[in-house]
Amino acid sequence: MLRLRAAEAADVPVIYQMIGELADYERLRDRMVGKADDLQRHLFGEPRFAAALLALWEDAVAGYALYFYNYSTFLCRPSLYVEDLYVRPAYRGRGIGNALLQSLERQARERGCGRLEWAVLDWNRSAIDFYRRFGAHPNEGWTLFRKELTS
């Protein structure tokens, strides 16, 4: 049976492993340069920059969502941004991804957020279809920009 819970510091190794699995799925493993120690510090140190929610299926870690809050100046309200949503292949089709998103939506509403947002690779049709079924839509007219900051 499915159970969701907030990640704990002891979960960092399995979260980091799943980040690698997601990077492989997205064909971006070469861009995964962060270390588990960095993840530990940013999820559980001070200041905390992000949080994670784990999905357990009969006590096995089946997936996770990693998220953080940002701010919408147009809404004058916070938003919850989902950085990663990942369900391991063996557990897909059981409603786990939907449960993770529903839990994050509830949390966002409880905290007064005006939005729940995330990005998806344009080739990932199954994810796009899943997000549409969840009631989300693409943010037409906007292009995501990024500047990598290297040390």
C-alpha positions in Angstrom: 0.0 0.0 0.0 1.1 3.6 -0.6 2.4 5.9 2.1 3.8 9.4 1.7 6.1 11.0 4.2 8.5 13.9 4.5 12.0 12.9 3.7 14.5 12.7 6.6 18.2 13.1 6.6 18.7 9.4 6.5 16.9 9.3 3.2 19.5 11.3 1.3 21.3 8.3 -0.2 18.1 6.9 -1.7 17.0 10.3 -2.9 20.4 10.9 -4.5 20.1 7.5 -6.1 16.7 8.3 -7.6 18.0 11.6 -8.8 20.5 9.6 -10.8 17.7 7.3 -12.1 15.8 10.4 -13.2 18.9 11.8 -14.9 19.3 8.6 -16.8 15.7 8.6 -17.8 16.0 12.2 -19.0 19.2 11.4 -20.8 21.0 14.0 -18.7 23.3 12.0 -16.5 26.4 14.0 -17.7 24.8 17.1 -16.2 24.4 15.5 -12.8 27.4 17.0 -11.1 26.0 17.6 -7.6 27.1 15.4 -4.7 25.0 13.7 -2.0 26.7 15.9 0.6 25.4 19.0 -1.2 21.9 17.5 -1.2 22.2 16.7 2.5 23.2 20.2 3.3 20.5 21.9 1.2 17.7 19.7 2.3 18.5 19.5 6.0 21.1 22.2 6.9 20.5 25.8 7.7 19.3 27.5 5.7 17.2 24.9 4.0 16.7 25.5 0.3 14.4 22.6 -0.6 12.4 19.7 0.8 11.5 16.3 -0.4 8.4 14.0 -0.1 8.9 10.3 -0.3 6.5 7.7 -1.7 6.7 4.3 -0.1 5.0 1.2 -1.5 4.9 -1.5 1.1 7.9 0.1 2.8 10.0 0.2 -0.4 10.9 3.7 -1.7 8.9 4.0 -4.9 9.5 7.6 -5.8 9.9 11.2 -4.6 9.1 14.8 -5.2 11.7 17.5 -4.5 10.3 21.0 -4.2 10.9 24.6 -2.9 9.0 27.8 -2.6 9.5 30.9 -4.8 7.5 34.1 -5.1 5.1 35.6 -7.7 5.2 39.3 -7.7 2.2 39.5 -9.9 0.1 37.4 -7.5 1.9 38.8 -4.4 1.8 35.2 -3.1 4.3 32.4 -2.8 4.4 29.5 -5.3 5.5 25.9 -4.8 7.9 24.8 -7.5 8.4 21.0 -8.1 12.0 20.5 -9.2 11.7 16.7 -9.5 8.8 14.3 -9.6 10.0 10.7 -10.1 8.4 7.3 -9.7 10.6 4.3 -10.2 9.6 2.2 -13.3 8.5 -0.8 -11.3 5.9 1.3 -9.4 4.4 3.3 -12.2 0.7 3.1 -13.0 -0.3 2.8 -9.3 -1.3 6.4 -8.8 1.9 7.3 -7.0 2.8 10.3 -9.1 -0.7 11.6 -8.8 -0.6 11.1 -5.0 2.7 13.0 -4.7 1.3 16.0 -6.8 -2.0 16.0 -4.8 0.0 16.1 -1.5 2.1 19.0 -2.8 -1.0 20.8 -4.0 -2.6 20.5 -0.6 0.5 21.8 1.1 0.7 24.7 -1.4 -3.0 25.6 -0.7 -2.4 25.4 3.1 0.5 27.8 2.8 -1.5 30.3 0.7 0.4 29.6 -2.6 -1.0 31.0 -5.8 0.6 28.4 -8.0 2.1 24.9 -8.3 4.7 24.9 -11.1 7.2 22.6 -12.7 9.0 22.1 -16.0 8.9 19.0 -18.2 11.2 18.1 -21.2 9.3 18.7 -24.4 9.9 15.2 -25.7 8.4 13.5 -22.6 5.0 13.0 -24.0 3.9 10.5 -21.3 4.7 13.1 -18.5 3.0 15.9 -20.5 -0.1 13.8 -20.8 0.0 12.9 -17.1 0.3 16.5 -16.1 -2.6 17.5 -18.3 -4.8 14.8 -16.7 -3.8 16.3 -13.3 -5.3 19.6 -14.5 -2.1 21.4 -15.4 -1.3 23.2 -18.6 1.8 24.5 -20.3 2.7 28.1 -19.6 2.4 29.2 -23.2 4.4 32.2 -24.3 7.2 31.8 -21.8 10.7 30.4 -22.4 12.7 29.2 -19.5 16.1 30.8 -19.3 19.1 29.6 -17.3 22.6 30.7 -16.7 24.9 28.1 -15.1 27.0 29.4 -12.3 30.2 27.5 -12.0 32.6 27.8 -9.1 
